[in-house]
Amino acid sequence: MTDVTSPALIDTLKQAAQAAGEILREGYRAAGTIDFQCKGASDFVTDYDRAAEHAIIDTVRSVHPEVGFLGEETGATSTQDGNVTVVIDPLDGTNNFLHRVPHFSVSIAVCEHDRLTHGVVYQPLLDETLWAVHGRGAFLNDRPVDPPPARPLTEMLLATCLPYHAKGDCPTSLRQLTALMPAVAGIRSPGSAALEIAYTGLGRFDAFWSQGARLDLWDVAAGIVFAREAGLVVTDLEGNANPTEWRSLLVARAGRHGELLDALRQAG
């Protein structure tokens, strides 16, 4: 039975993320066009996604054979003890990766029953490991995270995910952008939700939200653990801290979360 309180578990997750990251670095730097398949609208997969996910599963399973997995590419594998599931996005930002935009990540989380307990978001090109364990704080590599205080709304730089190619709710995103654009200093949509949520925990963004874009659990789980352990408030746009399914998301410091939530709700 996996002990989610053991330091060995987070160490294994970090090793798994770095093993996957090495595969992605090689692919990103390789000459020529990266081959891919289209799974659906704006939904691509490469051999590097698959190889990275297998590297993660093999690394974790070698130490914790009893855990289950929920992977973007390999689907669900049941647990032996029914308690602990490792949630994997081996390449969050595949579209960026295909176009050689240097913004993508490996995202690994642990869910014990319905509670997110561990998160690792690894940016392989910067060799930055953003990791957190419930109740133990958030870390950038080996350094504890001490995010800056909340800025006024007029100084905030926000991150979001936007829907493309019929994947998501474009009218909702447009209404929310229209409501927030006049009020804040800037809005970015870089293309790796796990990384942008974790960057919000670091203070590189002041908040992250999404509703119009369709996000799966593997897109957000590790970032949510990191942001919460960095002291941020994480809810859906109904204000629920632990919805059964994440259909929307708002990540912000306590001093601004309510203000942003009101503005997004009013935008519909």
N, C-alpha and C positions, 0 to 999 in steps of 0.2 A: 504494500500500500504506500502510495507516494505521500511523503510528509511535506506539505506546502510551506511549513514554517522552516524547513531546513535550508541553510545557505547554499547547499549543493544544487538545488533546483534552479535558482537564478543563475548560478555559474554555468550550468549546462545550457540554459537558454542563450546566454551570451555567446558561448562557444558555438552553438548551432547557428546563431545569427551571423557570426563572423565567417563560418564555413560557407554559408550561403552567399555572403557578401563577396568572398573571394571569387566565386563563380561569376557573379554579376560584374565585378571589376574586369575580369578577363573578357567577358562578352562585350562590355561597353567599349573597351579599348581595341578590340579586334578589328582588323581592316575589313572593308566590304559591308554589304547590306545585311542586316539581321533578319533572318527568316522568321515569319510569324504565321499564325492561324487566327482567323476571326471567329470568336465564340458567339458573338452577337453584336448589336449596335454599340460601337465605341468600346468593344470588349475584346482585347487581343491577348494572345498567349504565345510565348516563344519557348524554344528548348531550354533557355536559361531559367525561365520560371519553373519549369518542371524539374530541372536538375537541382535548383536551389531548394525547392520544397522537399525533394527526396533527401538532400543533404541534412536538412533540419530534422526530418523524421528519423533518419538513421542515427544522428547524433543523440537526440533525446531518447530514442528507444534503447540505445546501447546502455544507458544509465538507468532509465526509468521504463522498463518494458511493460509495465502495467497501465500506463496512461493511454487515453484515447486522443484522437486528432480530428480537427476540423480544418481542412486545408482548402484554399481556393481552387487548387488544381486537382487534388486527389479526393476531395469530398470528405465524408465522415467515416471514422474508424472507431468502433465502440471501445470503451475502457474495460479492463479486466475487473476493476473494483467498482466501476460505476460512478466515480467521484470526480476525477480530474481529467479535463480536456485541454489539450494544447491547440490554440487557435492560430492559424498560420496564413499570412500573406507573404509569399516568398519574394515578390517583386511588386511593391505598391508604387505605381507610377510607370506601368509598362509602356504607355504611350510616349512618355518622356524618354524612357530607355530606348525605344525604337528610333526616335528622332535625335538621339544623343544629346538630349537636354540633361544636364548633370544634376537632376533633382529626382531621386527615387530612393526607396528604402526597403529593408527587410523588416517585417513586423511579426512579432511572436508574443502571444499572451497566454495566460493560464486562467481557465475558468473552473472553479471548484463548486460543484453543483451549479447554481446560477450566479455566483459571485466572482467577479474579476479580481484576481489576487496578484498577478505578476504581469509585467509588460517590458518588452525590449523592442526598441526601434533603432535600427542600425543604418547609418548613412555610409555606404562603403567607400564612396569617393573621398569623403572627408575623414574616414575612420573614426566617426563619432558614434559611441554607443550610449543611447539615452535609455535608462532602465530604472525600474521602480518595483518595489514590493509593498503590498498593502501594510500600512502601519510603520514602515521603515524609511519613508522618504524617497525622493527622486535624485538621480545622479546622472551627470554627464561624464562618461568614462569613470574615473574614480573620485570625482569632485561632487560634493553635495550641491544641489541646485538651490539657489536663493534668488527667486525671481524678483524683479523690481515691483514697487507698489503700483496700484492701478493709476493709469493716466486719465486725464479728462477725456470725455468722448471726442472732443475736437482734435485731440492729439493721437488718437488710437489708429493703429494699423491693423486691419482685420484680414483674416484669411477665410476662404470659403471654397467649396466645390461647386462647379457649375455643370448643369446637364448639357449633353451634346448628342446629336444624332438620334433624337427620339428616346434617349435614355434618361428618363426623369421628367420633372415638371418644370418646363421652361417658364410659363407664366408666373408661377410662384417665385422662382428665382429672380425674375425681372422686377416683380413688385417689391421684393425685399431689397434688392440692390437700389431701386429708386428711392426707397425710404431711408437707406443708410448712407448713400453716397454724399448727400449734401451735409451730413452731420459729422463725418469722420475724416481723418487725414489721408486715408488710402485703403484700398481693398485689393487683395491679391488672390489669384487662383492658380497656385503653382503646379498642382497635379499629383500630390501624394498625401492623402488625407492623414495617414498615420504620422507622417513626418510633420505636417503642419500643426496637428494637435499637440504633438510633443514640443514643437517649437513655441507654441503658446505657453506651455509650462515653463520653458526657458525664459520667456519674455521677448523672443524674437518677433512674435506677433502678440497683440494685446487681446485678441479673442479669435475664436474660430466658430463658424456656424455652417450648418447645411440643412436644407430641407428639400429643395427642388431636385438636387442630385440624389441618385439612389446609391446608398452605401450599405455594404454588408458588414456583419460583425467583424470579420477579419480585417476590414478596412480601418476600424476605429478602436478595437478592443485594447491593444497595447498602448495607444496614445491616451486613451481614457485613464488607464491605471497611472501612467506617468503624470498626466495633468493633475489628477486628484492628489497624488502624493506631493506634488509641487504646491499644493494649497489652493488650487482653482476649483470652481464650482462647475460641475458637469451635469447637465440634464438634457432631456429632449425639449422641444418647443412647447410642450404642455406643462413643463416644470417638473416632470417625473425624473427622479434620480436613477432609477433602475427599471426602465420599461422592459417588457418581455421581448420586444423587438425595437431596435434603434431605427426608427423611420425619420428622425430628425435629431439635431444635435446643436447644443450651444455650450461652448467652453469659454469661461471668462473668470476674472477675479471677482471676489465677492462684492466689491464696491461698484462693479459695472454690470454684473450678470442680470440683475433685475431690470435695469434700464434698457439693456439690449433686448431682453426677452419681451418687454412691453412693446418696443419698436417693431420687432419682428412679428409679433402677434397682430398688431394693428395693420401691418402690411398684408396680412392674410397668408 
